[in-house]
Amino acid sequence: MVSSVSVRIGCGLSTSPDPRVAAIEAGTQARTTLGGAGADVAFLFCTGTHLAAPEATLEGVAEALDPPTLVGCGAGGVLGDGREIESGTAIAVWAAALGGGTAAAFHAEAIETPEGVGVTGLAEIEGASAAVFLPDPYSFPTDAVLAELARRVPGVPILGGLSSARTPDGDAALFVGDRVVGAGAVCVRFDGVEVLPCVSQGAAPVGPELTVTAAEGNVIRELAGRPALERLRDAIEELTMAERGMVANGLLLGVVIDGGKPEYRQGDFLVRGLIGADPEEGTVAVGAPVAPGTVVRMHARDAQSADRDLRDALGLRIEALGGATPAGALVFTCNGRGRSMFGVPDHDAVALDEELAGAPAAGFFAAGEIGPVGGDPFLHGFTATVAVFPP
């Protein structure tokens, strides 16, 4: 059951070089934005020299906010206060007063079992209204865990991002409660809190929708009754000159996860790269399992389509809120975006600020983003994945 009491969100960002001072500054900014409400949950994301003293960073946030639930991770870059810090030293803090809702943190770990690798903590998600995962990419089997959660807790929005920076000792910098842990994933379950997930794939659909008529695993043998490679080549020939220029930078394939609709929007496709082709067999391999009957469509990624996709996806969430300004947003954007994709600073932070009417937003540049497509959680690349919190 979702609480009817308003959620309040506050964010802060500091580039002070001292980890404790920076954490106190960012935490105090977040507390001020909350307007006197106590923080029920806080997320911290830190980069640069702060990773050499993660305990001091954690202590500073706790001192400024004293939240009962606190998680975070090391990052290759952070965003908040309408800005993106892609290099150097910085900390971003996101805090929320949840009204009648609650949040609880836990640490999930991969463990050896007689049957193979197991994961602790997954039962903590059962019955939640939403969950956020911050895994270490080297010590946590994120893909397998998301597949298991899709089976175990269908319909629970699961979002997050892979930690994208480590301590000088090579450990993961994951924060949970009053501890810094070096492996696994730190997670927050929300209860009685509505979360609208937004996954902007950063790619535009081009060409026709095609039905897979023969496939095995991630290898597509036929599209619309013809050899897959031949049909894709014909589809590319049918594109406009502008669209051909887009796919020349890298052809992607969008795979419909939740089929049976009369028409599909961008958010219905799980976008994956083509990882191989066999000219003799006429097959193509894609970075996801594909079954016969699945609808696919070519996608292309460029700065213009990524900007449009993000703004359109956020606009759909505002539409779902009846035009109301959200309480705020928690952001996980790919570390392949930023200046390298858009050629300008602060792109995603500015787009969020404009499309969400100035609602507080903070997050980090992740090594992979977690968000639902067709109701099931997946690990993505090059996306901007956003947890939008209604007012």
N, C-alpha and C positions, 0 to 999 in steps of 0.2 A: 504494500500500500504506500502511495506517495504522499508526502506531507503537503498540506495546503499552505503552510507558513512559508513566507518568502525566504529564499536563499540570498545571502549577501556575499559578495566576493571582493577581495582586495589583492592587489599585486604591487610588487616593488622590484626595482632593479638597481644594483650598485656596481660600479667599476673600481671601487676603492681597492688598493692592492693588499690591504691587511684582511685576512679571511674573516676574523671575528668582527672587525669593524664593518666590513662590507655586509656580512650577514645581518648584523643589527640594523644597519641602514635600510637594507631591502625589506627586512621583517617589519620595521617600524613604518615604512611607507605602506606596506600591505595592511597593517593594523589601522592606520589612519584612514585608508580607503574603506575599511569596514565600518567606519562611522561609529565606533564605540561598542560594536558587537564583538563578543569573544570569538576567536577562531576555534572551530571544531576540528578542522583538518588543515594541514599545510603541506605543500610540496616545495622542495628546493632543488634547484639545478645550478651547478657551479662548474666553472671552467678556468683554465689557466693555472696560475700558481696556487689557487685555493685547493687544488687537488693534492698538494703536498702537505696540507694540514686540514684534512676533512673533518676531524673531530672539532677543531676550533670553529669551522663553518657551521657545523651542526649545533654547537653550543650557542652561537650567536643568534641563530634563528629561534631556538628554544627560549632564549632570554627575551627576545623581542615579542614573541607571540604566545609562548607557553601553551601550544596546542596539545590536546590529548592524543591526537593522531598526527604523525609526521613521517613522511617518506621523501625520497629524492634520489638523485644519481649524478655522477659526473657526466659532463657534456662537452662536445666539441665546440659548442656555441650555445648561447641562450637568447631568449627574446622576452620582452616585457616593456611596459611603459611606451608602447608604440615604436620600439627600436629593436634591432637585432645586433647582437655582439657575436660576430662569427669567428673572431680570433682575439687573443689577449686574455685578460683576466676579468671575470664578472660573475655575479650571482643573480639569479632571478628567483623570487619567492611568490608563490600563489597560495592564498589562504581563503577559507570559506567559513561563514557561519551558516549552518544548515537548517536553521529554524527547527522544525520538529524531526528532521532527518538525522541520521547518524553515519559515522564512518569508522572503520576499524582497519588497522594495518596488520600485515603478516609477512613473513619471510618464507618464500618457497625455495626448495632446493632439489637438485637432481641427486638421487642416491642409487647405489648399486643394490639390486635385489637378485634372488635366485633366477627370476624370469628375465632379467636384463636391467635396464635403467628405469627407475621409478621417480616420481616427483611428489614431494610432500606439499601439503597445503591446499590442494585443489578443492577439497571438500569445503574450504572456507568460502567458496563462491556460491554455493548452493543457496537459493532463496534470496540472493542479493538483487537490488534494483539496477545496479551497474557495478563495474569494477574497472580499475586501472592497474596495468602491469608495467613495471619498469625492470626488464630483465637485463642481465649481463649476457652479451651475445656469445661469449666463449664458454660459459659454464652452465647454460640453461637451454634446454631443447625447446625453444619457443614454438616452432612450427608444430611439433608433435603435441605440445601442451594445448595449443589453440584448437587443434583437431579434436582432442579429447574433450575440451570444454564445450565445443560445438555439439558433441553428443550428450554430455552430462548436464549442461545447463543451457539448453536451447532458448534463445530469445533474450538472454541477459546481455546487454551491451557491454562489450569488453574493448577497452581502448588502451593506448599507451605507446611506449617507444623504447627501443633498445638503447641502453647506456652507450654513449659514444666517446668516452674518455676514461682513462684509468689513472691510478696513482703512480708516482714515480717508481714505486716498487713493482708495478705491473699488476696490482690487484684491482678488481672492480671497486669503484667507489659508489657503494649503494648505502642509502641511509634508511633506517627504520627505527622509530622511537628515539631512544638515546644511544643507538649503536651505529657504527659503521661496519658493514659486512662486505666481504671480499668476493662473493660468488652467489649465484642463484638469481632470484628476482624478488624485488620488494613490491608489495601490492596493497591496494586499498579497495575494500568492498564498501559500497554505499547502500544504505537501507532507507527507504522513505524519501529518496531524492531522485527526481527525474533528470535524466541526462539524454540529450539529443546527440547521437553520434553523427559526425560529418567526415566523410572520407573523400577528399579531392584528389583524384588519381593523377592530376597534372598532365593529362593527355586528352586529345580530342578524337572522337570516333570519326572515321572516314570510310567511304565506300559502303557497300551493301552488307546487310546482315546475311550470314551464311550458316547453314545447318550442317553439323558434323554427321556424316552418314557412315563413316567407318573410322574407328580409333582403337588404340590399345595403350593403356597407361597415359603417358603424356605425348604420344605420337599420334598425329592426325593423318589418317591414310586417305580419306576422301572428304571433300566439301561439296555439298549439293550434288552428290553422285559422280563427281569427277575427281581425278587425282588432286590431292590438296595443294601441292606446289603449283600445278598448272592453273588451278582456279584462283589462287592468290595472285599469280602473275597477271592473269587477265583482269582481276579486280584492280590491281595497281594501274594497268593501262587505261582503265575507265575513269581514273581520278582526274581532277583538274590539275593544271600546272602547279598551282599553289599547294595543293594537297600532295602532289608528287615530291615537291621540295621538302615538305614536312617529313614524309616517310623516308626520304633519303638520309635524314639524320638518325634513323633507327626505327624500324618497323616493329610495332608491338601488336599483340592480339588481346582483345577484350573477350573474356569468357563469361557468359551469363550464368550466374550461380542459382538464381531463383527463377526458373523458366515458367512458361505458361501464360505470360502476360501478352496482351494484344500489341503492345509496343514497349520498347525498352529505352530508359534514360541512361545518362552517363553513369549514374550511381549503381546501376544494375550489373555493370561489368567489373569483373576482376581482371585487371590489366597485368599482363605478364609478357616477358620478352620471348622472342623466338630464339631457341638455343641450338637449332640445327636443322638441316634439310638434307634429304637424300634424293638427288636428281634421278637416279636410276629407278628408285621405288616410287618417286613422286610424293614422298611424305615430308611433313614438317614436324619438328618437336617444339613444344611450348613448355614454359616453366610452371605447369600445373596439370594435374590429371584431367583428362577430357573424355567424356563418354559419348557414344553415338546418340544423336538427338539433341545435343547441346547446341545452342546458338552462339556464334562467335562473330566478331566484327573487328576489322583492322583499326588500330589506334596509332596516333603519332604524337610525339611530345615536342613542344617548343614553348618558348617563354609566353607568347601570346595566348596559346591554348591553355597553358597552365594558369595564367592569370584569370582568363574567362571561366575556366572550370571551377577555380576556388570561389570566385565571386558568385557564380551561379549556385554552387552547392550551399554556400552560406545564405544566399537569398531564399533558398527552399526552406531552410530552418527558420528564418524570420517569418516566412509565410506560414509555417506550421504553428508559430507563436501568435498568429493573428496580427502581425506587424509590431508586436511589443519588443522592446529592447531587452535582450537577455541579461541575467544577473552577471554573466561573465563567461569566460571560456578558458579551457586548459588545452594547450597546443603542443602537438608533436609534429615537427616538420623535418623533412629529410635533409641530411647534411650535404646532399647533392643539389639542393635548391639554393637559396640565397643569391649572392652576387654572381656565382658561376652560372646559374641558370638565367637570371633576369637582367644581369648587367648593371643593376642599381642596388643600393643598400636598402634594407628594411622592407622588402616587397611584401612578404606575408604579414608582417606586423602591421603595416599600413593598410593592407587590404582588410584584415580583421577589424581594425579600428573603424574603417569607413563602412564596411558592410554590417557590422554589429553595433553601429551608432555609438561608438566610444565605450562599449562595455569593457570592463577590465579583462585583460588577457595576458597570459604568460606561459612560457614553456621552454622547450629546448630543441636543438638540432639533433635528431636521432640517427642511429645507424640502421634503422628500419622502424617502420611505424605499424602500430596494431590498431585495426579497426574493422567493423563489420561490413560485409557485402552480402546482400541477400539474407541478412540476419545472422550469418555465421562469421566468427572472427578470423581474420587472416593477417599475415605479416606482409607488409607492402614495402615498396621502394619508390622514392621520388614523390611521395604524396605529402600533402598537408592534412593531417588527421586531427580533428578538433572535437573536444567534448564541450558541447554547448549546454549551459545550465539555464533553464527558464527562470524568469523572475519570480 
